[in-house]
Amino acid sequence: MKMLFFSADGMEVEQVSREFTQAGIVCEVRHGKRKNGSVPDVELWIRNDGDCHRAFLLCVRLGIGFARRPAERVELESDG
């Protein structure tokens, strides 16, 4: 079993979990421990290690989880 993704936003983790389940990737949502009064992270674990690569590719294809794009445009400095 591998933890693939975590976030303080439980709704985001639930969305990724639903996508994995629809793709046939068995996963489990776990709630992390609270640290110093902060909001605990919600974790997404992949049950079968062999599904990890497929799960990463699904995240990238859908732009979810760790592969989610920022809502605002990021300006890069140019050398020129």
HTML snippet that shows the backbone in 3Dmol.js (N, CA, C, O; Angstrom):
<script src="https://3Dmol.org/build/3Dmol-min.js"></script>
<div id="view" style="width:600px;height:400px;position:relative"></div>
<script>
const pdb = `
ATOM      1  N   MET A   1       0.848  -1.174   0.000  1.00  0.00           N
ATOM      2  CA  MET A   1       0.000   0.000   0.000  1.00  0.00           C
ATOM      3  C   MET A   1       0.892   1.235   0.000  1.00  0.00           C
ATOM      4  O   MET A   1       1.879   1.290   0.733  1.00  0.00           O
ATOM      5  N   LYS A   2       0.549   2.224  -0.819  1.00  0.00           N
ATOM      6  CA  LYS A   2       1.340   3.454  -0.920  1.00  0.00           C
ATOM      7  C   LYS A   2       0.443   4.675  -0.805  1.00  0.00           C
ATOM      8  O   LYS A   2      -0.661   4.709  -1.348  1.00  0.00           O
ATOM      9  N   MET A   3       0.943   5.687  -0.081  1.00  0.00           N
ATOM     10  CA  MET A   3       0.224   6.950  -0.052  1.00  0.00           C
ATOM     11  C   MET A   3       0.591   7.690  -1.334  1.00  0.00           C
ATOM     12  O   MET A   3       1.766   7.938  -1.603  1.00  0.00           O
ATOM     13  N   LEU A   4      -0.411   8.035  -2.110  1.00  0.00           N
ATOM     14  CA  LEU A   4      -0.167   8.669  -3.400  1.00  0.00           C
ATOM     15  C   LEU A   4      -0.342  10.179  -3.342  1.00  0.00           C
ATOM     16  O   LEU A   4       0.299  10.915  -4.092  1.00  0.00           O
ATOM     17  N   PHE A   5      -1.213  10.640  -2.449  1.00  0.00           N
ATOM     18  CA  PHE A   5      -1.582  12.046  -2.473  1.00  0.00           C
ATOM     19  C   PHE A   5      -2.130  12.435  -1.111  1.00  0.00           C
ATOM     20  O   PHE A   5      -2.745  11.615  -0.429  1.00  0.00           O
ATOM     21  N   PHE A   6      -1.909  13.694  -0.705  1.00  0.00           N
ATOM     22  CA  PHE A   6      -2.549  14.209   0.501  1.00  0.00           C
ATOM     23  C   PHE A   6      -2.825  15.687   0.325  1.00  0.00           C
ATOM     24  O   PHE A   6      -2.160  16.371  -0.454  1.00  0.00           O
ATOM     25  N   SER A   7      -3.816  16.173   1.062  1.00  0.00           N
ATOM     26  CA  SER A   7      -4.200  17.571   0.966  1.00  0.00           C
ATOM     27  C   SER A   7      -5.010  17.943   2.204  1.00  0.00           C
ATOM     28  O   SER A   7      -5.642  17.087   2.824  1.00  0.00           O
ATOM     29  N   ALA A   8      -4.986  19.221   2.555  1.00  0.00           N
ATOM     30  CA  ALA A   8      -5.850  19.719   3.618  1.00  0.00           C
ATOM     31  C   ALA A   8      -7.281  19.865   3.098  1.00  0.00           C
ATOM     32  O   ALA A   8      -8.216  20.000   3.887  1.00  0.00           O
ATOM     33  N   ASP A   9      -7.452  19.838   1.782  1.00  0.00           N
ATOM     34  CA  ASP A   9      -8.763  19.950   1.149  1.00  0.00           C
ATOM     35  C   ASP A   9      -9.342  18.548   0.936  1.00  0.00           C
ATOM     36  O   ASP A   9      -9.030  17.874  -0.045  1.00  0.00           O
ATOM     37  N   GLY A  10     -10.182  18.130   1.869  1.00  0.00           N
ATOM     38  CA  GLY A  10     -10.769  16.794   1.795  1.00  0.00           C
ATOM     39  C   GLY A  10     -11.605  16.568   0.555  1.00  0.00           C
ATOM     40  O   GLY A  10     -11.674  15.445   0.058  1.00  0.00           O
ATOM     41  N   MET A  11     -12.250  17.620   0.038  1.00  0.00           N
ATOM     42  CA  MET A  11     -13.068  17.477  -1.172  1.00  0.00           C
ATOM     43  C   MET A  11     -12.195  17.110  -2.375  1.00  0.00           C
ATOM     44  O   MET A  11     -12.604  16.330  -3.235  1.00  0.00           O
ATOM     45  N   GLU A  12     -11.001  17.675  -2.423  1.00  0.00           N
ATOM     46  CA  GLU A  12     -10.083  17.359  -3.525  1.00  0.00           C
ATOM     47  C   GLU A  12      -9.674  15.889  -3.453  1.00  0.00           C
ATOM     48  O   GLU A  12      -9.641  15.198  -4.472  1.00  0.00           O
ATOM     49  N   VAL A  13      -9.364  15.418  -2.257  1.00  0.00           N
ATOM     50  CA  VAL A  13      -8.962  14.020  -2.088  1.00  0.00           C
ATOM     51  C   VAL A  13     -10.123  13.097  -2.462  1.00  0.00           C
ATOM     52  O   VAL A  13      -9.911  12.065  -3.100  1.00  0.00           O
ATOM     53  N   GLU A  14     -11.339  13.455  -2.075  1.00  0.00           N
ATOM     54  CA  GLU A  14     -12.510  12.645  -2.432  1.00  0.00           C
ATOM     55  C   GLU A  14     -12.705  12.600  -3.942  1.00  0.00           C
ATOM     56  O   GLU A  14     -13.067  11.556  -4.485  1.00  0.00           O
ATOM     57  N   GLN A  15     -12.467  13.727  -4.632  1.00  0.00           N
ATOM     58  CA  GLN A  15     -12.597  13.752  -6.092  1.00  0.00           C
ATOM     59  C   GLN A  15     -11.595  12.793  -6.734  1.00  0.00           C
ATOM     60  O   GLN A  15     -11.950  12.023  -7.627  1.00  0.00           O
ATOM     61  N   VAL A  16     -10.343  12.842  -6.276  1.00  0.00           N
ATOM     62  CA  VAL A  16      -9.314  11.953  -6.823  1.00  0.00           C
ATOM     63  C   VAL A  16      -9.692  10.504  -6.537  1.00  0.00           C
ATOM     64  O   VAL A  16      -9.543   9.638  -7.399  1.00  0.00           O
ATOM     65  N   SER A  17     -10.178  10.241  -5.329  1.00  0.00           N
ATOM     66  CA  SER A  17     -10.598   8.886  -4.966  1.00  0.00           C
ATOM     67  C   SER A  17     -11.692   8.367  -5.891  1.00  0.00           C
ATOM     68  O   SER A  17     -11.638   7.217  -6.326  1.00  0.00           O
ATOM     69  N   ARG A  18     -12.682   9.200  -6.196  1.00  0.00           N
ATOM     70  CA  ARG A  18     -13.761   8.793  -7.109  1.00  0.00           C
ATOM     71  C   ARG A  18     -13.216   8.467  -8.499  1.00  0.00           C
ATOM     72  O   ARG A  18     -13.624   7.484  -9.118  1.00  0.00           O
ATOM     73  N   GLU A  19     -12.296   9.294  -8.983  1.00  0.00           N
ATOM     74  CA  GLU A  19     -11.705   9.054 -10.309  1.00  0.00           C
ATOM     75  C   GLU A  19     -10.934   7.738 -10.320  1.00  0.00           C
ATOM     76  O   GLU A  19     -11.021   6.976 -11.282  1.00  0.00           O
ATOM     77  N   PHE A  20     -10.184   7.469  -9.257  1.00  0.00           N
ATOM     78  CA  PHE A  20      -9.439   6.206  -9.175  1.00  0.00           C
ATOM     79  C   PHE A  20     -10.395   5.020  -9.170  1.00  0.00           C
ATOM     80  O   PHE A  20     -10.175   4.034  -9.874  1.00  0.00           O
ATOM     81  N   THR A  21     -11.453   5.119  -8.375  1.00  0.00           N
ATOM     82  CA  THR A  21     -12.417   4.032  -8.280  1.00  0.00           C
ATOM     83  C   THR A  21     -13.064   3.761  -9.633  1.00  0.00           C
ATOM     84  O   THR A  21     -13.234   2.604 -10.019  1.00  0.00           O
ATOM     85  N   GLN A  22     -13.426   4.820 -10.356  1.00  0.00           N
ATOM     86  CA  GLN A  22     -14.016   4.648 -11.683  1.00  0.00           C
ATOM     87  C   GLN A  22     -13.044   3.997 -12.658  1.00  0.00           C
ATOM     88  O   GLN A  22     -13.457   3.309 -13.591  1.00  0.00           O
ATOM     89  N   ALA A  23     -11.745   4.219 -12.435  1.00  0.00           N
ATOM     90  CA  ALA A  23     -10.718   3.632 -13.304  1.00  0.00           C
ATOM     91  C   ALA A  23     -10.317   2.230 -12.849  1.00  0.00           C
ATOM     92  O   ALA A  23      -9.449   1.605 -13.459  1.00  0.00           O
ATOM     93  N   GLY A  24     -10.945   1.731 -11.779  1.00  0.00           N
ATOM     94  CA  GLY A  24     -10.631   0.386 -11.297  1.00  0.00           C
ATOM     95  C   GLY A  24      -9.405   0.327 -10.405  1.00  0.00           C
ATOM     96  O   GLY A  24      -8.845  -0.749 -10.194  1.00  0.00           O
ATOM     97  N   ILE A  25      -8.982   1.462  -9.879  1.00  0.00           N
ATOM     98  CA  ILE A  25      -7.823   1.515  -8.980  1.00  0.00           C
ATOM     99  C   ILE A  25      -8.353   1.530  -7.546  1.00  0.00           C
ATOM    100  O   ILE A  25      -9.016   2.479  -7.129  1.00  0.00           O
ATOM    101  N   VAL A  26      -8.053   0.470  -6.802  1.00  0.00           N
ATOM    102  CA  VAL A  26      -8.542   0.351  -5.432  1.00  0.00           C
ATOM    103  C   VAL A  26      -7.740   1.295  -4.542  1.00  0.00           C
ATOM    104  O   VAL A  26      -6.511   1.244  -4.505  1.00  0.00           O
ATOM    105  N   CYS A  27      -8.464   2.163  -3.823  1.00  0.00           N
ATOM    106  CA  CYS A  27      -7.791   3.145  -2.973  1.00  0.00           C
ATOM    107  C   CYS A  27      -8.551   3.321  -1.675  1.00  0.00           C
ATOM    108  O   CYS A  27      -9.671   2.838  -1.511  1.00  0.00           O
ATOM    109  N   GLU A  28      -7.913   4.025  -0.762  1.00  0.00           N
ATOM    110  CA  GLU A  28      -8.481   4.237   0.564  1.00  0.00           C
ATOM    111  C   GLU A  28      -8.168   5.656   1.014  1.00  0.00           C
ATOM    112  O   GLU A  28      -7.039   6.123   0.864  1.00  0.00           O
ATOM    113  N   VAL A  29      -9.163   6.343   1.563  1.00  0.00           N
ATOM    114  CA  VAL A  29      -8.974   7.690   2.098  1.00  0.00           C
ATOM    115  C   VAL A  29      -8.762   7.572   3.598  1.00  0.00           C
ATOM    116  O   VAL A  29      -9.533   6.912   4.295  1.00  0.00           O
ATOM    117  N   ARG A  30      -7.712   8.217   4.087  1.00  0.00           N
ATOM    118  CA  ARG A  30      -7.411   8.216   5.522  1.00  0.00           C
ATOM    119  C   ARG A  30      -7.253   9.651   5.993  1.00  0.00           C
ATOM    120  O   ARG A  30      -6.816  10.525   5.244  1.00  0.00           O
ATOM    121  N   HIS A  31      -7.613   9.875   7.231  1.00  0.00           N
ATOM    122  CA  HIS A  31      -7.472  11.207   7.817  1.00  0.00           C
ATOM    123  C   HIS A  31      -6.233  11.220   8.696  1.00  0.00           C
ATOM    124  O   HIS A  31      -6.099  10.413   9.617  1.00  0.00           O
ATOM    125  N   GLY A  32      -5.314  12.161   8.396  1.00  0.00           N
ATOM    126  CA  GLY A  32      -4.071  12.279   9.143  1.00  0.00           C
ATOM    127  C   GLY A  32      -4.317  12.790  10.549  1.00  0.00           C
ATOM    128  O   GLY A  32      -5.442  13.114  10.929  1.00  0.00           O
ATOM    129  N   LYS A  33      -3.253  12.851  11.297  1.00  0.00           N
ATOM    130  CA  LYS A  33      -3.339  13.324  12.673  1.00  0.00           C
ATOM    131  C   LYS A  33      -3.222  14.834  12.738  1.00  0.00           C
ATOM    132  O   LYS A  33      -2.470  15.448  11.981  1.00  0.00           O
ATOM    133  N   ARG A  34      -3.968  15.415  13.642  1.00  0.00           N
ATOM    134  CA  ARG A  34      -3.949  16.863  13.856  1.00  0.00           C
ATOM    135  C   ARG A  34      -2.632  17.236  14.532  1.00  0.00           C
ATOM    136  O   ARG A  34      -2.216  16.601  15.502  1.00  0.00           O
ATOM    137  N   LYS A  35      -1.980  18.280  14.004  1.00  0.00           N
ATOM    138  CA  LYS A  35      -0.706  18.746  14.562  1.00  0.00           C
ATOM    139  C   LYS A  35      -0.862  20.171  15.058  1.00  0.00           C
ATOM    140  O   LYS A  35      -1.168  21.068  14.273  1.00  0.00           O
ATOM    141  N   ASN A  36      -0.660  20.390  16.330  1.00  0.00           N
ATOM    142  CA  ASN A  36      -0.691  21.729  16.928  1.00  0.00           C
ATOM    143  C   ASN A  36      -1.952  22.517  16.571  1.00  0.00           C
ATOM    144  O   ASN A  36      -1.872  23.709  16.273  1.00  0.00           O
ATOM    145  N   GLY A  37      -3.092  21.874  16.597  1.00  0.00           N
ATOM    146  CA  GLY A  37      -4.346  22.557  16.327  1.00  0.00           C
ATOM    147  C   GLY A  37      -4.632  22.841  14.867  1.00  0.00           C
ATOM    148  O   GLY A  37      -5.650  23.461  14.557  1.00  0.00           O
ATOM    149  N   SER A  38      -3.770  22.410  13.960  1.00  0.00           N
ATOM    150  CA  SER A  38      -3.991  22.670  12.534  1.00  0.00           C
ATOM    151  C   SER A  38      -4.986  21.662  11.962  1.00  0.00           C
ATOM    152  O   SER A  38      -5.301  20.653  12.595  1.00  0.00           O
ATOM    153  N   VAL A  39      -5.469  21.946  10.774  1.00  0.00           N
ATOM    154  CA  VAL A  39      -6.375  21.034  10.077  1.00  0.00           C
ATOM    155  C   VAL A  39      -5.563  19.827   9.602  1.00  0.00           C
ATOM    156  O   VAL A  39      -4.531  19.993   8.950  1.00  0.00           O
ATOM    157  N   PRO A  40      -6.019  18.623   9.923  1.00  0.00           N
ATOM    158  CA  PRO A  40      -5.246  17.448   9.495  1.00  0.00           C
ATOM    159  C   PRO A  40      -5.367  17.228   7.990  1.00  0.00           C
ATOM    160  O   PRO A  40      -6.405  17.509   7.391  1.00  0.00           O
ATOM    161  N   ASP A  41      -4.304  16.729   7.398  1.00  0.00           N
ATOM    162  CA  ASP A  41      -4.341  16.388   5.983  1.00  0.00           C
ATOM    163  C   ASP A  41      -5.190  15.139   5.779  1.00  0.00           C
ATOM    164  O   ASP A  41      -5.278  14.280   6.656  1.00  0.00           O
ATOM    165  N   VAL A  42      -5.803  15.056   4.624  1.00  0.00           N
ATOM    166  CA  VAL A  42      -6.528  13.860   4.212  1.00  0.00           C
ATOM    167  C   VAL A  42      -5.626  13.154   3.206  1.00  0.00           C
ATOM    168  O   VAL A  42      -5.108  13.778   2.280  1.00  0.00           O
ATOM    169  N   GLU A  43      -5.442  11.853   3.391  1.00  0.00           N
ATOM    170  CA  GLU A  43      -4.502  11.092   2.577  1.00  0.00           C
ATOM    171  C   GLU A  43      -5.235  10.117   1.671  1.00  0.00           C
ATOM    172  O   GLU A  43      -6.286   9.587   2.031  1.00  0.00           O
ATOM    173  N   LEU A  44      -4.668   9.888   0.491  1.00  0.00           N
ATOM    174  CA  LEU A  44      -5.200   8.906  -0.446  1.00  0.00           C
ATOM    175  C   LEU A  44      -4.152   7.821  -0.643  1.00  0.00           C
ATOM    176  O   LEU A  44      -3.042   8.085  -1.104  1.00  0.00           O
ATOM    177  N   TRP A  45      -4.517   6.616  -0.292  1.00  0.00           N
ATOM    178  CA  TRP A  45      -3.620   5.467  -0.370  1.00  0.00           C
ATOM    179  C   TRP A  45      -4.073   4.524  -1.478  1.00  0.00           C
ATOM    180  O   TRP A  45      -5.267   4.271  -1.638  1.00  0.00           O
ATOM    181  N   ILE A  46      -3.121   4.010  -2.237  1.00  0.00           N
ATOM    182  CA  ILE A  46      -3.364   3.028  -3.289  1.00  0.00           C
ATOM    183  C   ILE A  46      -3.116   1.646  -2.687  1.00  0.00           C
ATOM    184  O   ILE A  46      -2.041   1.382  -2.149  1.00  0.00           O
ATOM    185  N   ARG A  47      -4.099   0.781  -2.779  1.00  0.00           N
ATOM    186  CA  ARG A  47      -3.965  -0.543  -2.152  1.00  0.00           C
ATOM    187  C   ARG A  47      -2.916  -1.415  -2.859  1.00  0.00           C
ATOM    188  O   ARG A  47      -2.096  -2.053  -2.200  1.00  0.00           O
ATOM    189  N   ASN A  48      -2.943  -1.440  -4.198  1.00  0.00           N
ATOM    190  CA  ASN A  48      -2.012  -2.295  -4.950  1.00  0.00           C
ATOM    191  C   ASN A  48      -0.877  -1.446  -5.512  1.00  0.00           C
ATOM    192  O   ASN A  48      -1.113  -0.545  -6.317  1.00  0.00           O
ATOM    193  N   ASP A  49       0.339  -1.729  -5.094  1.00  0.00           N
ATOM    194  CA  ASP A  49       1.494  -0.958  -5.555  1.00  0.00           C
ATOM    195  C   ASP A  49       1.592  -0.938  -7.075  1.00  0.00           C
ATOM    196  O   ASP A  49       2.068   0.039  -7.653  1.00  0.00           O
ATOM    197  N   GLY A  50       1.147  -2.005  -7.725  1.00  0.00           N
ATOM    198  CA  GLY A  50       1.202  -2.091  -9.184  1.00  0.00           C
ATOM    199  C   GLY A  50       0.305  -1.073  -9.889  1.00  0.00           C
ATOM    200  O   GLY A  50       0.486  -0.814 -11.078  1.00  0.00           O
ATOM    201  N   ASP A  51      -0.660  -0.493  -9.169  1.00  0.00           N
ATOM    202  CA  ASP A  51      -1.555   0.514  -9.751  1.00  0.00           C
ATOM    203  C   ASP A  51      -0.987   1.923  -9.660  1.00  0.00           C
ATOM    204  O   ASP A  51      -1.573   2.860 -10.201  1.00  0.00           O
ATOM    205  N   CYS A  52       0.130   2.084  -8.993  1.00  0.00           N
ATOM    206  CA  CYS A  52       0.683   3.409  -8.727  1.00  0.00           C
ATOM    207  C   CYS A  52       0.967   4.183 -10.016  1.00  0.00           C
ATOM    208  O   CYS A  52       0.572   5.343 -10.131  1.00  0.00           O
ATOM    209  N   HIS A  53       1.629   3.576 -10.967  1.00  0.00           N
ATOM    210  CA  HIS A  53       1.976   4.257 -12.213  1.00  0.00           C
ATOM    211  C   HIS A  53       0.716   4.684 -12.961  1.00  0.00           C
ATOM    212  O   HIS A  53       0.634   5.803 -13.465  1.00  0.00           O
ATOM    213  N   ARG A  54      -0.251   3.799 -13.028  1.00  0.00           N
ATOM    214  CA  ARG A  54      -1.514   4.111 -13.700  1.00  0.00           C
ATOM    215  C   ARG A  54      -2.239   5.254 -12.986  1.00  0.00           C
ATOM    216  O   ARG A  54      -2.846   6.108 -13.633  1.00  0.00           O
ATOM    217  N   ALA A  55      -2.174   5.269 -11.659  1.00  0.00           N
ATOM    218  CA  ALA A  55      -2.811   6.335 -10.881  1.00  0.00           C
ATOM    219  C   ALA A  55      -2.133   7.678 -11.140  1.00  0.00           C
ATOM    220  O   ALA A  55      -2.809   8.697 -11.287  1.00  0.00           O
ATOM    221  N   PHE A  56      -0.797   7.684 -11.197  1.00  0.00           N
ATOM    222  CA  PHE A  56      -0.076   8.923 -11.512  1.00  0.00           C
ATOM    223  C   PHE A  56      -0.475   9.445 -12.894  1.00  0.00           C
ATOM    224  O   PHE A  56      -0.728  10.638 -13.061  1.00  0.00           O
ATOM    225  N   LEU A  57      -0.529   8.557 -13.873  1.00  0.00           N
ATOM    226  CA  LEU A  57      -0.896   8.959 -15.230  1.00  0.00           C
ATOM    227  C   LEU A  57      -2.318   9.512 -15.282  1.00  0.00           C
ATOM    228  O   LEU A  57      -2.582  10.474 -16.004  1.00  0.00           O
ATOM    229  N   LEU A  58      -3.233   8.913 -14.525  1.00  0.00           N
ATOM    230  CA  LEU A  58      -4.607   9.403 -14.484  1.00  0.00           C
ATOM    231  C   LEU A  58      -4.663  10.815 -13.901  1.00  0.00           C
ATOM    232  O   LEU A  58      -5.384  11.671 -14.413  1.00  0.00           O
ATOM    233  N   CYS A  59      -3.902  11.059 -12.826  1.00  0.00           N
ATOM    234  CA  CYS A  59      -3.850  12.395 -12.231  1.00  0.00           C
ATOM    235  C   CYS A  59      -3.355  13.423 -13.246  1.00  0.00           C
ATOM    236  O   CYS A  59      -3.921  14.510 -13.363  1.00  0.00           O
ATOM    237  N   VAL A  60      -2.310  13.080 -13.970  1.00  0.00           N
ATOM    238  CA  VAL A  60      -1.743  14.006 -14.953  1.00  0.00           C
ATOM    239  C   VAL A  60      -2.738  14.251 -16.079  1.00  0.00           C
ATOM    240  O   VAL A  60      -2.939  15.394 -16.490  1.00  0.00           O
ATOM    241  N   ARG A  61      -3.360  13.192 -16.580  1.00  0.00           N
ATOM    242  CA  ARG A  61      -4.311  13.332 -17.687  1.00  0.00           C
ATOM    243  C   ARG A  61      -5.506  14.197 -17.291  1.00  0.00           C
ATOM    244  O   ARG A  61      -5.982  15.005 -18.089  1.00  0.00           O
ATOM    245  N   LEU A  62      -5.993  14.026 -16.055  1.00  0.00           N
ATOM    246  CA  LEU A  62      -7.168  14.765 -15.601  1.00  0.00           C
ATOM    247  C   LEU A  62      -6.835  16.094 -14.920  1.00  0.00           C
ATOM    248  O   LEU A  62      -7.729  16.902 -14.666  1.00  0.00           O
ATOM    249  N   GLY A  63      -5.557  16.320 -14.625  1.00  0.00           N
ATOM    250  CA  GLY A  63      -5.167  17.554 -13.941  1.00  0.00           C
ATOM    251  C   GLY A  63      -5.710  17.622 -12.527  1.00  0.00           C
ATOM    252  O   GLY A  63      -6.139  18.680 -12.066  1.00  0.00           O
ATOM    253  N   ILE A  64      -5.690  16.484 -11.838  1.00  0.00           N
ATOM    254  CA  ILE A  64      -6.202  16.421 -10.472  1.00  0.00           C
ATOM    255  C   ILE A  64      -5.097  16.003  -9.505  1.00  0.00           C
ATOM    256  O   ILE A  64      -4.018  15.575  -9.915  1.00  0.00           O
ATOM    257  N   GLY A  65      -5.390  16.138  -8.216  1.00  0.00           N
ATOM    258  CA  GLY A  65      -4.427  15.714  -7.211  1.00  0.00           C
ATOM    259  C   GLY A  65      -3.139  16.506  -7.316  1.00  0.00           C
ATOM    260  O   GLY A  65      -3.172  17.729  -7.451  1.00  0.00           O
ATOM    261  N   PHE A  66      -2.019  15.831  -7.256  1.00  0.00           N
ATOM    262  CA  PHE A  66      -0.723  16.509  -7.321  1.00  0.00           C
ATOM    263  C   PHE A  66      -0.493  17.194  -8.658  1.00  0.00           C
ATOM    264  O   PHE A  66       0.349  18.086  -8.757  1.00  0.00           O
ATOM    265  N   ALA A  67      -1.232  16.788  -9.693  1.00  0.00           N
ATOM    266  CA  ALA A  67      -1.049  17.342 -11.039  1.00  0.00           C
ATOM    267  C   ALA A  67      -2.003  18.495 -11.329  1.00  0.00           C
ATOM    268  O   ALA A  67      -2.090  18.956 -12.467  1.00  0.00           O
ATOM    269  N   ARG A  68      -2.713  18.960 -10.317  1.00  0.00           N
ATOM    270  CA  ARG A  68      -3.657  20.072 -10.509  1.00  0.00           C
ATOM    271  C   ARG A  68      -2.889  21.335 -10.854  1.00  0.00           C
ATOM    272  O   ARG A  68      -1.875  21.650 -10.231  1.00  0.00           O
ATOM    273  N   ARG A  69      -3.376  22.047 -11.842  1.00  0.00           N
ATOM    274  CA  ARG A  69      -2.732  23.287 -12.276  1.00  0.00           C
ATOM    275  C   ARG A  69      -3.173  24.437 -11.367  1.00  0.00           C
ATOM    276  O   ARG A  69      -4.304  24.440 -10.880  1.00  0.00           O
ATOM    277  N   PRO A  70      -2.287  25.416 -11.135  1.00  0.00           N
ATOM    278  CA  PRO A  70      -2.686  26.571 -10.328  1.00  0.00           C
ATOM    279  C   PRO A  70      -3.807  27.350 -11.023  1.00  0.00           C
ATOM    280  O   PRO A  70      -3.865  27.415 -12.251  1.00  0.00           O
ATOM    281  N   ALA A  71      -4.690  27.935 -10.220  1.00  0.00           N
ATOM    282  CA  ALA A  71      -5.824  28.680 -10.758  1.00  0.00           C
ATOM    283  C   ALA A  71      -5.378  29.958 -11.458  1.00  0.00           C
ATOM    284  O   ALA A  71      -6.026  30.407 -12.404  1.00  0.00           O
ATOM    285  N   GLU A  72      -4.272  30.546 -10.998  1.00  0.00           N
ATOM    286  CA  GLU A  72      -3.800  31.783 -11.607  1.00  0.00           C
ATOM    287  C   GLU A  72      -2.566  31.516 -12.460  1.00  0.00           C
ATOM    288  O   GLU A  72      -1.840  30.544 -12.253  1.00  0.00           O
ATOM    289  N   ARG A  73      -2.359  32.382 -13.398  1.00  0.00           N
ATOM    290  CA  ARG A  73      -1.220  32.237 -14.292  1.00  0.00           C
ATOM    291  C   ARG A  73       0.064  32.583 -13.552  1.00  0.00           C
ATOM    292  O   ARG A  73       0.113  33.573 -12.821  1.00  0.00           O
ATOM    293  N   VAL A  74       1.090  31.786 -13.734  1.00  0.00           N
ATOM    294  CA  VAL A  74       2.367  32.002 -13.081  1.00  0.00           C
ATOM    295  C   VAL A  74       3.299  32.687 -14.073  1.00  0.00           C
ATOM    296  O   VAL A  74       3.539  32.160 -15.160  1.00  0.00           O
ATOM    297  N   GLU A  75       3.823  33.847 -13.714  1.00  0.00           N
ATOM    298  CA  GLU A  75       4.751  34.575 -14.565  1.00  0.00           C
ATOM    299  C   GLU A  75       6.171  34.081 -14.318  1.00  0.00           C
ATOM    300  O   GLU A  75       6.606  33.979 -13.171  1.00  0.00           O
ATOM    301  N   LEU A  76       6.878  33.782 -15.373  1.00  0.00           N
ATOM    302  CA  LEU A  76       8.258  33.348 -15.273  1.00  0.00           C
ATOM    303  C   LEU A  76       9.174  34.488 -15.701  1.00  0.00           C
ATOM    304  O   LEU A  76       8.877  35.223 -16.643  1.00  0.00           O
ATOM    305  N   GLU A  77      10.284  34.619 -14.997  1.00  0.00           N
ATOM    306  CA  GLU A  77      11.249  35.646 -15.374  1.00  0.00           C
ATOM    307  C   GLU A  77      12.042  35.166 -16.578  1.00  0.00           C
ATOM    308  O   GLU A  77      12.368  33.984 -16.690  1.00  0.00           O
ATOM    309  N   SER A  78      12.346  36.091 -17.475  1.00  0.00           N
ATOM    310  CA  SER A  78      13.159  35.741 -18.621  1.00  0.00           C
ATOM    311  C   SER A  78      14.587  36.228 -18.395  1.00  0.00           C
ATOM    312  O   SER A  78      14.824  37.176 -17.647  1.00  0.00           O
ATOM    313  N   ASP A  79      15.518  35.571 -19.046  1.00  0.00           N
ATOM    314  CA  ASP A  79      16.932  35.923 -18.900  1.00  0.00           C
ATOM    315  C   ASP A  79      17.290  37.133 -19.750  1.00  0.00           C
ATOM    316  O   ASP A  79      18.356  37.717 -19.554  1.00  0.00           O
ATOM    317  N   GLY A  80      16.454  37.518 -20.664  1.00  0.00           N
ATOM    318  CA  GLY A  80      16.808  38.436 -21.689  1.00  0.00           C
ATOM    319  C   GLY A  80      16.559  39.842 -21.487  1.00  0.00           C
ATOM    320  O   GLY A  80      16.858  40.654 -22.362  1.00  0.00           O
TER     321      GLY A  80
END
`;
const viewer = $3Dmol.createViewer("view");
viewer.addModel(pdb, "pdb");
viewer.setStyle({}, {cartoon: {color: "spectrum"}});
viewer.zoomTo();
viewer.render();
</script>
